[in-house]
Each structure stands twice: as C-alpha cells, then as structure tokens.
Amino acid sequence: MFGIAGQMLWVDLTHGKVEKRPVERELLNGYLGGRGINAKLLWELTDKGLDPLSPKNPLIFGTGTLGGTFAPCSGRMTITCKSPATDGYLKCNVGSHFAPELKFAGYDFIVVLGRADHPVYLWIDDEKVEIRDARHLWGLDTRATDQLIKQELRDDQIKVAMIGPAGENLVNFASIMVSIYRAAARGGVGAVMGSKNLKAIAVRGTGDISVANPDQFMEAALAARRAIREDEYCWTRSFRFGTAQGVIGANEGGTLPHKNFQDGFMSDVYKLSGEYASEKFAHPEACSSCVFHCGRFSHVRSGPYAGSYTAGPEYETLASLGSKCDITDTTAVIKGNEICNLMGMDTISAGSMVSFMMECNERGLLKDHDLEGLDLSWGNADAMLSLLEMIAHRKGIGDLLANGSRIAAAKIGRDAESFAVQAKGLEQSMVDVRGSMSYALAFALNPRGPDHLTTECLAEFAYTPEVRQLAIEVSGSEKGVDSLSPEGKPKLVAWHEDIYSVSDCLGICVFTDTWSYTRINFENLATMFASATGISMSANEIRRRGEKVFTLERAFNIREGRSGRDLDVLPPRMFEPSPSLKGGEATLTREKLDRMLQEYYKLRGWSTKTGVPTAKNLQDLGLNFLKEKFVRE
Amino acid sequence: MAISTDNAERMMLFVDAEKCTGCNTCMLICSFVHDKVFSYERSRIRVWRDDNRGNFVPILCEQCADAPCVSVCPTEALSQDKGGVVQYDPTRCVGCSECVNACPIGAISLDAQGKLVKCDLCSSLGTTPYCAQYCTAGALQWIPEKLAARRRASKVAQRRLDSMELEEGA
C-alpha cells in the first residue's frame, strides 16, 4: 500500500489476543483514513444503547493517511469511541509523534476491544506486539508512567500514549495523554481506556512509508509548507505566542469566558495572554512535520508554584482555569495545567467544573455539601488546584464533579442546570458563542457537543483582507463577516465542517485550514492524498467524502434515538444576554439558531423538520447502509 | 564542524539546538530525498527528544576534520573529499560497522541491508541541505562558516546578559 502502512491491529484484551488485518483499499477510498475510517469502524462495531464503559465499546486509534510524511502538520491521530460523557459519538484528535511511529511500525489503526482482568499495557515493537503487565504502573501519573515504560523497554525514544489516575478512576472527562505533551482530551476517551484496564500503548517503528507518486507528492507537500511559512501573520503569531495568542483578541471582542460565562471580558488580562506567557515561561514545541510550532513547554521558576513544568498552557486552558474562574495568575494556570496533564484530565472540562462550583458557591447552593474547608470564591487559585486533585482522585466533592457538569448540576439542583455551561453532557469550550453566529451554529451541530474541534469558523472575523474575501465567497453574503448576523452562516459552517473532516482523515492539523486559509484547500489536500495513495481524487470528491464522514458521525447519534432539537443544542446560558456584547440584549436567540439550523438542514439535504438525512442524501453520499437504521421515507 | 566548498565561500550546517522544537521535519525530509521513503531509521539526522525537560537535540555527522570513521574504515569506503565532506562509497563497504563504533556522536548507523546511513550535506544531490531549507524553527541553518562563531558567541553573550539581569533583579 502507498501512503499508509496497510495494516490494522485488533487487540482483544478479554482474551489477550492480537490480530493483524489489512486496511482495504476500498475503505481508504471511501473514507479517506483516520477519522473517517474510525467512524465507519465504530458504526459497524456498536449497536444502539451500548454502555460506553462496557468492554464492548471499541477504542479506535486511527492515524491520518499522510501521517509520517512531510505534508504540512500531518502527524495527527484520531481516537474514536462512544463517549461516557455524552452517551453519543466521540472523536478526539491529537498531535505529537505517536502516529508516524505507529505507521513506521507497520500499522495505521489500533482497535482495542474487551477488558483485561488486570492492568496491562500494549508494546508494539515493529511486527512484534505484546500485552504486558501494568500492575506496577497503575496509579502512577502520566510523567512517571512515560518514564518507567521507557526505562523498562530500554529505549528513551519510543512513543507512549497513556492514561493517568483520572482515566483509571473513570472520570467522565479523563484524557489520553499522547507523550507528556499532547492530550486527546475531550468526552472521556481516558475513562474508556481505563475501563479496559489498559494503562498505555508504547510503540517503536523502524520501518518506512512510501508514496505512489514521489515527485508529485513532494512538489505538492513542499509547496504547501512554503505557502504556510510565507504567511507572516500566521507564522509569527503562532510560533511566538501559540494558541494563547487568542486571549487578548477574545477579550477585546467580549468573548473571553469570564466567571463561568457570566460575561466575556476581564480587566488586566495581559498576564493570561500568550504574549506574556511566552515571554516569561514558555518555549515552542511542535508535533510531527509542523509548520506552526504552536505547542508550548512551560516552566515556572519562582513564586508559590515554582518547579511546575508542563506542556501548555494553550488558549483553552488559560481561559478555562484562568479567566473563567476569575484567576489572572498565569503561574497558577500552569500549575493547574500540570495537574491535569499528570492526572490525564481534560483542562476544558476540569476548569468548567471549577468555575461551575464557584458560581454555585456565589449563589449559596453548596450549603448542604461538605467542601472540606475549600473556599470556592471567585479567583481563589489554590481552591482551583485542590479541586482538580480531588476530581482526579474522586475525593470528597470531587467524586460528584468527576461525573461532569450535567450530572453534577442535576444532583445539586435548585436551578444549577441553567448555568452549567454544557450541552449533550460536554462542557463548552472557551468561546462565548453569543458573539459569533457561525460558532453558535457549529457548536450546536457538533456531534460530540459544544466545542471548537469539529469546526472553528475563524473566517467570520475577517482578520486579513484575504480571509475576509474567502468568508464572503463561501457564505455567499457580505454579512458572512458580520459575526452577529445569521446570514450566510450555514454555508460558512458547512464549508468549515467539510475541510476539517478531510484534514482529520488525512492527519493534517486543522489549524492549517483556518490559520492559513487558502494555503491549505480542497485542491492541494486532494493532490496530496492522490499522489500519496495512488487513488485518484478531485477537490470536489474529497470535499464530498469529508461531508460523508461528518454525516456518518451524526448518524451515530441519530441511531441512539436523538433528532432535531436534541441533536443540535447549546447550553442554556448562551441564550441569555452577555453584558460584554452590544447593549445588554441577547445576541443569540433560539429563533436565530433555529433559523440557521433550518437553512443548514436544507443545504445538507436533510429533513428540515427532524434534521435527519434523507434517503436521497444518503444515496448521494454513498451511505446507503445507514438507510435501514433510521430513515423513514 | 561541517564544511563544504564550492569555489567561493566555505559553508557549514549550523545547529542551534535551543531553537529546535522537535517537529522532526528534518528527519522526514532527509529520508525522503535520499531514499524516497519516509522513515526515522533512514534519516541521516536524528532529533533526540528529552520530553521531560523540553529539550530536542538534532544529531548528525559533523564532517570531522580528522574523521575517526575514515581512519578505521578497512576498505576506504569512507573518505574525505576536497571540501571536507566525509563521503561514502557503498560499492567498497563490507558492512563491518567499525565506523558506527568509532563515531564519537552516534551519527552513523547501518540499515537493514548493511549499508551506511550517514549525512553528506546533500552533496550527492547537488543541493544545499534539505533539512536546513525546511527547518522552520531555524535550528538548522546553512551559513558561511565564517559567521558561525559570531552567531554562537552572540547567543552565549545574550544568555549571560539575561542571567546578569536576573541577578540584579533578585
């Protein structure tokens, strides 16, 4: 096979068996790879109503088709399973260098099924694959796990994906750390891994990957790299400040979550910015074949949190553990980030639990709960840090919070559900969608819940003349760049969803799509795919496959019995007015969202009543096998 | 350190490890331009990762002036060309791995077929080193040899000044 290694590893932990199966060319052609093939596998391996923490929930690791090559930012991997947080579809995309190493070892996919009767880890040493005892690793944080496995296997350059105590304790938002730098964070992938008694996967790959048409591939991939690098705006900001470059802009726009999304502006925000953090604490770090180098490695050398070091903090973490809890001390955020990474826990959801509790405290809803002396006032950094540890170990009130804000809010009651900023069971990521209609629509549609990683329509903000032009073209309206207008947003969102989907299948970082608009596009994605795999593919065809994958992921939730309003929801707080936007009026209303959804369903060829794909739509996309499951003609 | 000639200036591959972000693009491009495959093992350059300290160190042949690999090679498969680049002739190589043992920095390895994997600064391709062309972080730079010491000195000076500022501040 060209472009890919050509094999899947099927690991049955219940019976301790490992099997190698070929990746069929038809599957690659139909679903492009990575996220797409994962979606197809999950659909086939599961039935409606499956308990996400049962041994039957498959945990699928899928490398991108261009992973291991020098296509720009191409080393990413998608991890897919049913989510314990949402009881719905879950895909987590993650960077680092694990995917290339796995492909060089000879495998594109790992499908983990069953449950081991004691803690184990998987050791993939090229063609030799072993399930090893991990009882001595159980309970260890991710840093210690990484080090011990490397010592035990006597190679400090192998790549390790692992869970920490949060995953072992089945925290609903436990992450899988891929090296100590990158997290597949959202929706509880770590809890699913923990439920299987699988502590880690270690891999060493000494083989190689070849492409079908080397000259054409080299030309296309290197041209794309140069084009991204030549975009000075994007390059300078991402390299110097990482994703945290977004803090000041979001704050100025009134969309930086502050005090659990009560408003979107925080005074004296400079200390939480990428400009400050990069200068003081961080240096850049990169995933495989990256052109942006947005990753950070931070080290605190003085003050109360001296000695903390960790990957991050990203924009999301600075907002989640910082502004959203009314905390401005970056060193406290770095310490909190370190705890989350060591415990293997999503910083977005973990920080959301803290800010949710702070608001409960402000409203006096916690009088019946034993907080063990914690003072949950806004801005109390030490309380934030203690709470993170308690959640990871399910200690005290942490045991309730580890179930996520949907369950915690229901338990606390007294209207707490109205300010738990979650939908479908997933805590919203750090964008106040009241200031951006395309984000609002995209967050509502995202199968895994309200976050930015199924698509992020930055074009709406028209940050360069080039980007502005693209947003107007794609949305078909001058209002496409008016972030409070619903006009043109369905088209804008659909375009972004499709290109994100294609990028995830190919293993290319989605930041290439939206930080360097036009430099990565359906044309060069199709050319790189075709020249790598030898499967002919036009720009139009690759976009349709992206749409197909996105539709299949939605279908998973439809099979679970959801439709219409249940499928496409936002947290209730997003329909309240934000004091930081316009004259205190609600900028996002349910009517506005409904109007966008109606238009969007029509555009996709779905039923405008239920939001379910029609038989014709499924036929056109090549998803006929879905028909019998849920389409009523 | 590495040197090379055309008729004009002596150039060298300058390695500024502090700037390396560990993206491994150099390894992927190296294996591809030389062997038409993507592989860490086939790369002439290796980025050694110390994740825990956030350090990434590119390691590659330094084209030593008095190269131990050339001295120990029993078949003259390794030799130094006029520009100072240590060249490899696979037709003479017997795969004894004396050079692998002799290299003080681990920059030479043997592949599965018993052939050497070793950097020749892309001289066999007739181009400047690809790794430096595509190192976006600036850790690998193809620069005139005479500027190398100045650049290194500038960095060291900057670091000393920074630490003096810290001391004053404390």
Contacts between the chains, C-beta under 8 A, distances in Angstrom:
chain1	res1	chain2	res2	distance
A	68	B	28	7.2
A	68	B	38	5.1
A	69	B	28	6.5
A	69	B	32	7.7
A	69	B	38	5.1
A	70	B	25	5.7
A	70	B	28	4.4
A	70	B	29	5.1
A	70	B	32	6.6
A	70	B	38	7.3
A	70	B	134	7.3
A	75	B	24	8.0
A	97	B	22	7.8
A	97	B	24	6.3
A	97	B	49	8.0
A	100	B	24	7.5
A	100	B	28	7.7
A	100	B	38	7.7
A	100	B	40	7.6
A	101	B	40	7.6
A	104	B	38	7.9
A	104	B	39	6.1
A	104	B	40	6.3
A	104	B	41	7.6
A	143	B	52	6.9
A	146	B	51	7.1
A	146	B	52	7.8
A	147	B	52	7.0
A	156	B	49	8.0
A	156	B	50	7.8
A	157	B	48	7.1
A	157	B	49	6.4
A	179	B	51	5.7
A	180	B	51	5.3
A	180	B	52	6.9
A	181	B	51	6.6
A	205	B	40	7.4
A	206	B	39	7.7
A	206	B	40	7.4
A	206	B	41	4.6
A	207	B	39	6.8
A	207	B	41	7.6
A	208	B	31	7.0
A	208	B	35	7.8
A	208	B	37	3.9
A	208	B	38	6.0
A	208	B	39	3.5
A	208	B	41	7.4
A	208	B	42	6.1
A	209	B	37	6.5
A	209	B	38	4.6
A	209	B	39	7.2
A	210	B	36	6.7
A	210	B	37	4.8
A	210	B	38	7.5
A	211	B	38	7.8
A	214	B	32	7.6
A	214	B	36	5.2
A	218	B	32	7.0
A	222	B	134	7.2
A	225	B	134	6.5
A	225	B	136	7.9
A	229	B	136	5.6
A	235	B	136	7.8
A	239	B	136	7.8
A	239	B	137	7.7
A	283	B	54	6.7
A	284	B	21	4.8
A	284	B	137	7.1
A	285	B	21	5.3
A	285	B	22	6.1
A	285	B	54	6.5
A	285	B	56	7.9
A	286	B	21	4.0
A	286	B	22	5.9
A	286	B	23	3.6
A	286	B	137	7.3
A	287	B	23	6.9
A	288	B	23	6.7
A	288	B	24	5.4
A	288	B	28	7.7
A	289	B	23	6.3
A	289	B	24	6.7
A	289	B	25	5.2
A	289	B	28	5.9
A	290	B	21	7.5
A	290	B	23	4.5
A	290	B	25	7.4
A	290	B	136	7.9
A	291	B	136	5.5
A	293	B	21	4.7
A	293	B	23	6.6
A	293	B	136	6.8
A	293	B	137	6.0
A	295	B	21	7.4
A	297	B	54	3.6
A	299	B	54	7.3
A	309	B	54	7.4
